[in-house]
Each structure stands twice: as C-alpha cells, then as structure tokens.
C-alpha cells in the first residue's frame, strides 16, 4: 500500500479517535494531518530503537510492553505537533489502540475493494 494512502487512513483514524476520546484534542484537520505524518515518522525511526532497547521487558511481559511504547510515541508526537494534545498516558494508550484498529479496518476494506 502506498505511503500516501496509509497517511490518509491514519489521518481519518486520528480525526475519529479525537471525536471518540475526550482526552485527545485536535485543533483542526491540518493539525491532524501533521500529527499523522509525525506519528508515521516516529513509528519508522524512533519506535524500532525503543523496541530493540526494551526487548527483555517486552519478552517478560509477553509483548504487552509494546502498548506502552505505542503510548509513549503518541505522547512524544503530541509534544512535537502544535494543535495535537493528549491529556495523559491512558488517553495516549486508548488513542493508539483506536487508531490501530481503525487503520487496520480501512486497510482491510481497501484491500477487499482493490482486488482485481
């Protein structure tokens, strides 16, 4: 799947999650797009380093520590992007779960309709 389409899906998921979760605040659609791009960059460059550094604790927790890493990435992205605010760790955790679910569903729909 193309980067632009995945960015669009993430953008849509961020907007939906901000309506669902009262602890997530997006100023406008442009802020949501910037947040989607920043989160994509953080997932590409920072998350692999964090995952590598926390392999022992991830193994001990049977992978559940990856949820903590996702929440930390969201909190870090919120500090970078003006117009994207997260009220706390638990809101970041819920946000990351909801965005992941929505993006997965949108990708599944896209895959189902793009078959030839």
C-alpha positions in Angstrom: 0.0 0.0 0.0 1.3 3.4 -0.8 2.5 5.8 1.8 0.0 8.5 0.9 -2.9 6.1 1.3 -1.7 4.9 4.6 -1.2 8.5 5.7 -4.8 9.3 4.7 -6.1 6.3 6.7 -4.1 7.4 9.7 -5.4 11.0 9.3 -9.0 9.7 9.2 -8.3 7.5 12.2 -6.9 10.4 14.2 -9.9 12.5 13.5 -12.3 9.7 14.5 -10.3 9.0 17.7 -10.3 12.6 18.7 -14.1 12.7 18.5 -14.4 9.4 20.5 -11.9 10.2 23.2 -12.4 13.3 25.3 -8.7 13.3 26.3 -7.5 13.8 22.8 -7.6 17.3 21.3 -7.1 18.2 17.6 -7.3 21.8 16.7 -8.2 21.3 13.0 -7.8 18.9 10.1 -4.4 20.3 9.2 -3.1 19.5 12.7 -4.5 16.0 12.4 -2.6 15.6 9.1 0.6 16.9 10.6 0.1 14.6 13.6 -0.4 11.6 11.2 2.9 12.4 9.4 4.8 12.9 12.6 3.5 9.7 14.1 4.4 7.9 10.9 8.0 9.2 11.1 8.2 8.4 14.8 6.9 4.9 14.1 9.5 4.5 11.4 12.6 5.8 13.2 12.1 6.0 17.0 9.9 3.0 17.7 12.3 0.4 16.3 15.1 1.8 18.6 12.8 1.7 21.6 11.6 -1.8 20.8 15.2 -3.0 20.4 16.3 -1.4 23.7 13.3 -2.9 25.6 13.5 -6.5 24.2 14.0 -8.0 27.7 11.0 -6.3 29.3 8.9 -7.0 26.2 9.7 -10.7 26.4 8.9 -10.8 30.2 5.5 -9.1 29.6 4.8 -11.3 26.6 4.7 -8.3 24.2 2.4 -6.1 26.3 5.1 -3.6 26.8 4.7 -2.7 23.1 1.5 -1.0 24.1 3.5 1.2 26.5 5.9 2.1 23.7 3.0 3.0 21.4 1.5 5.3 24.1 4.9 6.9 24.6 5.2 7.5 20.8 1.8 9.2 20.9 2.8 11.4 23.8 6.0 12.4 22.1 4.2 13.2 18.9 1.7 15.3 20.9 4.6 17.3 22.3 6.0 17.9 18.8 2.8 18.9 16.9 1.1 22.1 17.8 -2.6 21.6 17.8 -2.4 17.9 18.9 -2.8 17.4 22.6 -3.1 14.3 24.8 -4.3 14.6 28.4 -2.2 11.7 29.7 -0.7 8.3 29.3 -4.0 6.4 29.5 -5.6 8.6 26.8 -2.5 8.0 24.6 -2.8 4.3 25.1 -6.5 4.3 24.2 -5.8 6.6 21.2 -3.1 4.3 19.9 -5.4 1.3 20.2 -8.3 3.0 18.5 -6.1 4.4 15.7 -4.6 1.0 15.1 -8.0 -0.7 14.9 -9.4 2.0 12.5 -6.4 1.9 10.2 -6.5 -1.9 10.1 -10.2 -1.8 9.2 -9.7 0.8 6.5 -6.8 -1.2 5.0 -8.9 -4.3 5.0 -11.7 -2.5 3.2 -9.2 -1.1 0.7 -7.7 -4.5 0.1 -11.2 -6.0 -0.4 -12.2 -3.4 -3.0 -8.9 -3.2 -4.8 -8.8 -6.9 -5.8 -8.9 -7.4 -9.5 
